[in-house]
Amino acid sequence: MRRLLLIAGLVALVARPALAWPDRPVTIVSPFGPGTSQDVLGRLLAPHLQAAWGQPVVVTNVVGAAGTIGVDRVARSAPDGHTLVLTGDAAIVVRVSMAPRPPYDPQRDLAPVTLLGFTPNVLVVANSNPARTVQDIIGQARARPGQVSFGHAGPGTSQHIGGEMLAQMAGVELNGVAYNDPAAQIVDVQTGRVTMSFQSGVVALPRVRDGAWRAIAVSSARRMTALPDLPTVAEAGLPGFEAQAWLAIFAPGNTPAPIVARIHADLVAAMGQPDVRARMAELGIEPVGSTPEALRDHVTKEIPRMAGVLQRAGIRPE
């Protein structure tokens, strides 16, 4: 009987029609510019996905409005699995509580695929800045009210939240400067045009290692694997400080479940490749690779939590 059931199962498997996807190139939208975490991770995964899918996988940058423009393009795309977005917390769980709200509802208009990983931010200054600690920066802000600035990638990003939280928790005034162009922000941090910035490991680590920037602290609750000797902001005198970003893949809402399942399986397989894991570690990305259901639950929990973070940090909610 057991043998007959096994044979029946094999027959059913063979008889099941193959998933006719993808039948043309797949586009992964990165809502931030070249060299950012989203862009670098997308280009790292693309060759492995292309090999698995037998179709070209193209990463394209659609920037602006803290990632919401790129996410909106994918939310409006055909739900056939040929257009995906590799985005993060700002466009999915932060901007929905800020004015103006994005034109999409992330829980209705996007299909979660997988939470790729967490990206702690590194608080950095130019090497010419004498600051060595978080307390040094706080001292600069107290000595020059309103003149100490921090660069960020737009309202609602973890960079922005980190700067505002630091100001609020330390009781100092910091001047936030938003950048659509990550290259311009990098130059301005390096030259000291902006005093400091919370930068992803992807951007910060190479510049810290070559001596262009100085790392002051890490924004996550725990120390960064790639910089184990660097204290957290909380350890440096602001208990409870945490402003950590995350990265995830979404498809347009109503994408068929079998396609979502296929994309998820192949993404997780790609993340398990030794070259991908090694590069993610170098870039300070802590890998996850969740199920679609776990990502959906994560988004559901994070939206109200981040609304509270915005309020406590003094960032204008809707």
N, C-alpha and C positions, 0 to 999 in steps of 0.2 A: 504493500500500500504506500509506504514511504517513498519507494522508487517510482511508483506511478505519479505521485504528487510532484516529485522532482522533475520528471519528464514533462508533465503538464505545465509546470512553471517555466521550463526552458522553451517549450513550444510557444507559450504566451509571450515570452521575452522576444523570441525571434519574430513573432507575428506583429509585435508592436511597431507601428510606423516610426521611422527615424525622425528626430526633431529637425525640421527643415529650417534650421537657423545656425549660423548666419548665412544669408545668401548674397551678401554684398559687404563692403567695408563697414567696420564698426568705428564710431567716433566717440572718444572720451573727452568730454569738455572739462578743461581746467579753468575755474572761474577767477584765477589769479594769474599773474604774469610768469614769464620764463624764470626759472631758478627758484621758484617758491616750492613749498612742500608738496602741494597738489600737482604741480607741473613735473617735478623731479620723480615723484613716486609713480605718476601715470606713465612716464616714459620708461621707468624701470620695469614696470609690469607689462607694458605693451608687447614686447617681443615674445614673451611666454604665452600671452593670450593669442597672439597671431599664430603661433605654432599650434596651439590647441584648436583654434577655430578655422584655420585654413583660409582666412580672409585678412586683408590688411587691417591693422588697428592703428588709428590716427589720433594723436593727442592734439587738441586745438585749444588755444587760450582765448577765452571770452571774458574780458575783465570789466570791473566797475561795480560800484555800489556795494562794497564789502562782499562780493561774490554773488549777489542776488541776480545780476544780469545773466550770468552764465547758467545759474540754476534755473532761472525762468525759461531760458531757451530750451533746456531739456524737458522741463515740465510741460512745455507746449509741443514737444516733438511727438511723432507717432509712437504709440506704445508697442513697438515691435522688437525692442532690444538692440536696435542698431545705433542708438544714441544714448550714452550714459554720461553721468557727471561724477567727477571725483572732487568732492567738496568737504567742507568741515562745519564746525559748530556755528560759526557766525551766520551763515546763510540759512541754516536749518533750524536752530533753536534759540538764537539771540535776536536776530532782526525781526522776528515775528512779534516781539514784545516792544518794538521801537517804532516811532513815527518817522517817516511814513512806513506802513507795513509793506512787505513785498507783494507783488501781484499774484503769488501762488500760495497755496496752503501746503506745507511740506507733508502733512499727514494724509492729505487727500490727493495731491497732484504728483506725488513721487512714490515709487515702489522701492523700499529698502532692499539692498542686496547684501552688503556686509560692512561692518565696522572694521576698517583696515588697521587702525592703530591710534595711539595717543602721541602727541607731539609737545612735550614740555618746551616752554619758551625760556630763552636765556636773556637775562638783563645784561646789556652790553653798553660800553662807552668807547669812545675813541681812545687809542693808546696814549694820546696827548693829554687826556683828562686825568688829573691827579687822583680821582676817586678810586678807592680800592674796595670799598664795602658799601652796602646799602645805607648805612648810617652816614657815610661820607656824602652820598647823593642827597640824603635828607638834609644834611647840614648845608650843602650848596643851595638847596631850595629855600631854606630858612634865611640864608644870608642874602639871597637875591630873589625875593618873591615875584612870581610871574615870569621870570627870565629863564628858568630851567625848563627845557622842553623835552618831549619824547615823541619819536616818530611812530606811526602805526599805519596799518593797511586799510583803515576805514572804520567808521562807527560800528561798534558791535563785534569787531574782531577781538580775538584773545589778546592781541597786542594793545588794543585800545582799552579793553577792560583791565588789563594788567596795570597800565599807567594810571588810570583813574582810581583803581583800588589802592595803589601805592600812595597816591596823593591823599585819598580819603582816610586811610588807616594811619598815615604818618602825620596828618593834620597840616599838610603843606599845599602850596599852589603850584601845579605843574601845567605847562602849556602844551596841549596835544596838537600835533601836526599830522594831518592825514595825507597819505600818498596813494595814488592809483598806480604809479610806476615803481615797482620794487627796486629797480636799479637806481633811481634817483634817491630813494630812502637810504640805500646802502652807502652811496657817495656822501650823503649828508651826515650820516652817523660817523663815517670814517674821518671826515674833515672837521667834525665837531659843530657843524651848522645846527644840528639838533643834539642836545646833550646826551641823550640815551635812547634806547629802544628795547622792547621785549621782542626778540627775534627767534624764529624757529631754529631748531638744531641744524636743519638743512642749510639755512643761510648763515647762522652764527658760527658753527663749528669750524669750517674752513678758515674763516677770517680770524677766529681766536687762535687757531693753531699756527697761522702764519704771522701772527703778531700785529695785525691791522687793528683789531679790536681787543678790548679787555673784558673778560667775563666777570660779572659782579656776583650774580646769584641766579638760581633757577626758579621758575615760577610755580612748579608743581609741588604737591604736598611731600613727595619723596625726592631724593636726589636723583640726578640723571645718570643713567648707566654709562653714557659716554664721557661724563665729567664727574666722576665719583667724589672728587675732593672739593667740588664747588657746593657751597651751602645753598639751601633753599632760602627764599625771601623770608619765610616764616622763621627759620632758624636764625636769620640775620637780624631779628628784632621785631618782626610783625607777625605774631602768632595768628594762625588761621588763614594766612594769605594763600590763595591757590587760584591760578588763572591758566589752566591747561587746555590746549586745543586738541581736537581729534579729527581724523580723516575717515571718510566713508564713501562708498559707491552707491548711487541711486540710479534707477531707471525711471522713465516716465510712469505715472500712475496707470493702473490697469494693464501693465505689461503682463502677458500670460505667465502663470506660475511656473510652467515647465521651463520657460526661457530664463526666468529669474533664477531658478534652481541650477540651471546649466552655467549661467554666468557666475553664480556664487561658488559652485564646485571648482570651476577652473581658476577663479581668483584665489581661492584658498590654496589650490595646488601650486599656483605661481608663487604665492607668498612663502610656500614651504621650500622653494628652491634655494640652495646654499648661497648663490650669488645675490639673490634678493634679500635674504635675511642678513647677510653680512653687510650689504650696502645700507639697509635700514638701520642697523646698529651704528654704523659710521655716522649716519645722519641724525641720530638721536630719536628715531621713530620707534616707539615701543609697540611691536606687532600684536594684533588681536585676532582678526579673522572670524568674526562672529557669524551666527546664522542670521537670515533676514528677520526672523521673529525677534531675536535678541536686539537687533538694531532698531526695530520698530519700538520695542519697549524702552530702549535707551532714549530715543527721541521723545517719547511720551513723558518720561520722567524729567528729562533735561529742560523742556520748555518752561514749566513753572519754576524749576530751580534757578534757571538763568534769569528769569524775570525778577526773582528776589535778589540775585547778585547785582543786576542793573540798578535796582533801587538802592541797595546798600552802598554801591560805588558812586552813587550820585549821577548816574547816566540817565538822561531823560527818556523815560518810557512813554509809550502811547497812553 
